[in-house]
Amino acid sequence: MKILVTGGTVFASRYTAKYFSEKGNEVFVLNRGSRPQLPNVTHIKCDRHSLGDTLKPYYFDAVLDITAYNDTDIKALTESLGDFETYIMVSSSAVYPETLPQPFNENQQCGANSFWGDYGTNKIAAEKYLSEKVPDAYIIRPPYLYGEMNNLYREAFVFDCAERNRAFYIPKDGKMKLHFFDIEDMCRFMEILIDKKPPQRVFNVGNSESVDICGWVRLCYSVLGKTPSFKYVDKNVFQRNYFPFLDYEYTLDVTEQNKLLKETKPLSLGLAQSYEWYKSNRDKVRRKPLIEFIEENFE
């Protein structure tokens, strides 16, 4: 297939381009060329907002829009495309208001989420524009993505703590649940959508089960053959100063996804793969001063 991937330089979009290229497809990546490009892809060097007729001569079997954050992003790309078969947009679970009953399902009304702010409402606007412009497009709503090439300081932070044999400072009682999805599983699901073309157009995606934060940290430490010692933080301290996730628990109903994607990668395996990548790519992760904050304020 001829596949267009928006981005292609960091984490989700870069992994997606690599995944489909290694499957033998002809992959085109659309980005400004400000970072090194993957081998074995065709680089279309352009800002998505300045495309003009650049894409008009191309036919794509699939457009995988990993980097659309608002309706302007969708408008710029869809108006510049020539012929294509399948369009898939990666949206977010941030489109669900925190006030809705959980687990969130695809039939619930989207709306503002006070934890995610403009990020969520911009994704809603992008979904709405795409659904009107390309009615048969697919929209997927992942929770926290993780895995190989993750440049966000999430599991990498816990790996750093484990490598240094640090006690781990856990928010409150450690029972807040998080929902994850491995980046390879997301690519596998997009591959299924391209191949099967199911009638449903919007899918929650994610692991079949969520995990509490203590369990997630234990899994990260176990990758290094270690067991964390927890110190619980019940002070009125902004959680993101010492922990890589918002103080916000949510879960997704992924029943519809599971009808198509029969198995998802165990979190333990995905984290092990993430650590293997991290060991050789530490410079590619956007570090935050979480350990420094802990040392200055808790120790």
Secondary structure as GFF3:
##gff-version 3
##sequence-region A 1 299
A	DSSP	beta_strand	2	6	.	.	.	ID=ss1
A	DSSP	alpha_helix	11	22	.	.	.	ID=ss2
A	DSSP	beta_strand	26	31	.	.	.	ID=ss3
A	DSSP	beta_strand	42	45	.	.	.	ID=ss4
A	DSSP	three_ten_helix	48	50	.	.	.	ID=ss5
A	DSSP	beta_strand	59	65	.	.	.	ID=ss6
A	DSSP	alpha_helix	71	78	.	.	.	ID=ss7
A	DSSP	beta_strand	83	90	.	.	.	ID=ss8
A	DSSP	three_ten_helix	93	95	.	.	.	ID=ss9
A	DSSP	alpha_helix	118	133	.	.	.	ID=ss10
A	DSSP	beta_strand	138	141	.	.	.	ID=ss11
A	DSSP	beta_strand	144	146	.	.	.	ID=ss12
A	DSSP	alpha_helix	155	163	.	.	.	ID=ss13
A	DSSP	beta_strand	168	171	.	.	.	ID=ss14
A	DSSP	beta_strand	177	178	.	.	.	ID=ss15
A	DSSP	beta_strand	180	182	.	.	.	ID=ss16
A	DSSP	alpha_helix	183	196	.	.	.	ID=ss17
A	DSSP	beta_strand	202	204	.	.	.	ID=ss18
A	DSSP	beta_strand	211	212	.	.	.	ID=ss19
A	DSSP	alpha_helix	213	223	.	.	.	ID=ss20
A	DSSP	beta_strand	230	233	.	.	.	ID=ss21
A	DSSP	three_ten_helix	239	241	.	.	.	ID=ss22
A	DSSP	alpha_helix	255	260	.	.	.	ID=ss23
A	DSSP	alpha_helix	267	280	.	.	.	ID=ss24
A	DSSP	three_ten_helix	282	284	.	.	.	ID=ss25
A	DSSP	alpha_helix	290	297	.	.	.	ID=ss26
###
